[in-house]
Amino acid sequence: MDVRWQPRPDRPTDPWSVPPPPGPSGASVPGWLEERLFDQRIVMIRGMVTSADATGIAAALLTLEAAGPAPVQLHVASPGGELGAAHAITDVIDSMAAPVHAVVTSEAGGAVLAVLAAAQQRSAYRHARFRLTEPRAAGVTGTADEVASAAGQHLRELEEMVLRLVEATGQTRSRIEDDLTTGRIMSATEARAYGLIDTVVGETT
């Protein structure tokens, strides 16, 4: 099968060159504040998302799902992360009966866009920014067959992300692929016009 779109090896690991904040999910919020937010059915995604972060985020979402059917707010401030971790979060969102409302508070890019697209409602603050960029494959070592297998899995995960963005935005597949390749950057207003979000919080008319 001829696949026109392929990840580019020359793209930087972090296209915004922003080092992740310290701790899991870039955790810098005091524990007591996270508990208060959790009580309000708010879960946060911060910094570059790893598999460990995805485990914690998924556990929080499932706990709130079990607590009741009210909407869960997912506050996003992440330039990207591991594609497998993002898919782990989207799988949980897809399985939830409680609706998930995503709010981009500062930035969203790379693999995290798959999480954003999985939410039933999507919004962003006025000065939030978005970047469509190809998530990098995690470093793999081993035999040639093991490396080839890992590369094939990464391409399949990229395919899933593209299809999810196509469905969420209404853009064509070729448009999504081109924008991921070039690393297109958008403002909140542009992201709304593109279909990445539904509303811009606090926008003046």
N, C-alpha and C positions, 0 to 999 in steps of 0.2 A: 504494500500500500504506500503510495507516494504521499508523504506528509510535507506540505509546503512550509509549515511553520515549525521551526526548531529553536530551542534555546540557544542564545548566542554566548559562547564561552568568554567573549571579551567584555561582557557587561560587568560592572562592579558589583561586589556582594551587597553593598549598601549604597544605592544610587544617590541618596541624600547626604551621605557622609556624616550621619548623625550617630554618635556612639550611643548604644542603649543605656538607659539608666541602670543603676546597680540593682541586683536582686532579681527574683523571679518576676517575669513580666515587667521588668523595670520598676519593681515595687519600691516606692518611696513614700507611700501613703501610710500613716500610722495605723496600727492594728485596730485601735478603737474606732477609727473613722471608717475603715473597711467594714467593720461589723455594723456600724450605723447604716452604711450604704446597702449592705446585704439585707438588713431589716426592711429597707425600702424597696427591695427586689431589684437592686442595681448590681450588676457584675461589670468589672472593668477589665479591658485588655490594654496593657501598656507595654511599650518597648517591643523589641524583636521577640516574636512568639516562638517558643521552643516546645518540644514534646512534653517536658515537665510542666510548663505553663498550661498547655492544653488540658492536661490531666486535672489540674486545679480548677480551670474555668469550666470544664465539663462537669466536674463534681458539684460546683456551685449552681450551675444551670439545672442539673438533675434534682438537687435538693430543693430549689425553689419550685420546680415543676411538681414535686411531691407535696409541697406545702399548700398548693392551691392553683386555681386556673387563671389568676390575674396576670396581666402582661409582665414580662421581665424586660428591664432596660439593660442593654449592653452598651456601655460607654467605651468607645474605641479611640485610642491614641497610639497608633502603631504604624511604623513604616513598612512592616512586613514580618518575615520570619520563615519558618520551615513550612513547606507546603503540606507535608503529611500532618503536621500539628494543626494547621488550619482546617484540613478536611476532617480531622477528629472532632473539632468543634462544630463544624457544619452538620456532621452526622447526628450529633446530639440535638441541635436546633431542629433538624428535619423530623426527629422522633418526638418532639415535644408537642403536647396539646396546648399548653400555655403559649400565647403569641410572644415573639421576641421582637422588641423594638430597638433597633441599633441607632446610636447617636454618635457621630464622629465629632469629638471635642477638639481635636487639633490636627490630626493627620491620619490618613489611611492609605496603604499602598501594598504592592506585592501580593503575597499569599493571603493577607488579611482581607483583601477585597472579596475573596470567596466567602468569608464569614459574613461580611456586610451584605452580600447578595443573598445569603440564606435567610436573612431577617424578613419578617412579614412587613414591617415598616422601617424606613430608613430616612434619617435626617442628619443634618450637620449644622454646627455653628457657622456664623458668617465668615469667619476667618480660617476655617478649616481648609486643608488642602489635600489633594488626592494625586496619586501617581500610579498609573497603570504601568507595571513593569514585570518582567519575567522573574518569578521566584527562582533562586539558584538551587541547584541540586546539592544535597548534603554531601560532604566529602566521603567517598567510599574507597576502601582499600580491600584487596583480596585478589583472587585469581581473575583472569580475563573474563571468564564466564560470569563470575559474581559481579564484576563491574558492569558488564553488558546487561545483566538482569536488572541491576539497580537503575541504570540509565533508562531501560524500557519502562520500569515502574514510574520513574519521574515523568516521562512523556505522557503516560496514561493519566497521571494526576494533573498535569498541565491541561490535558484535553478536558478533564472534568471541570477544571476552573474556567476554561474558555466557554464551555457550554453553559455553565451556571451564569456567567456574566452576560452571555447572549440572551438567555431567558429573562434575566432581571432587568436588563437595560433596553431590550428591543433593538439593539444595534446588530448589524450583520456580523457573522463570524469573521469575515475578512477584516472588517473595521476593528474589531476587538483584537485580533492577532497583530495587525499593523501597529495599533496603539501600544500594545504590550511590548512589541519589539523596539519601538522608538522611545519608550518611557514617557509617555504623554503626561504632563502635569496639568491639573485643573483646579480652579477655585471651586468653592461650594456652589456658586451660581452655575458655573459651567458643568459641574457634576450633576446638578439637577436636570439641566437641559439634556445631558447625555443619558440620563436614566439611572445613574448610580444611586441617587437619593431621591426622595419624594418631596421633601420640604427643606427650607433653610430656616433654622431657628433664629428669631430676632430680626429677620430681614425687613427693612423698611420699604414701604410701597410708595 
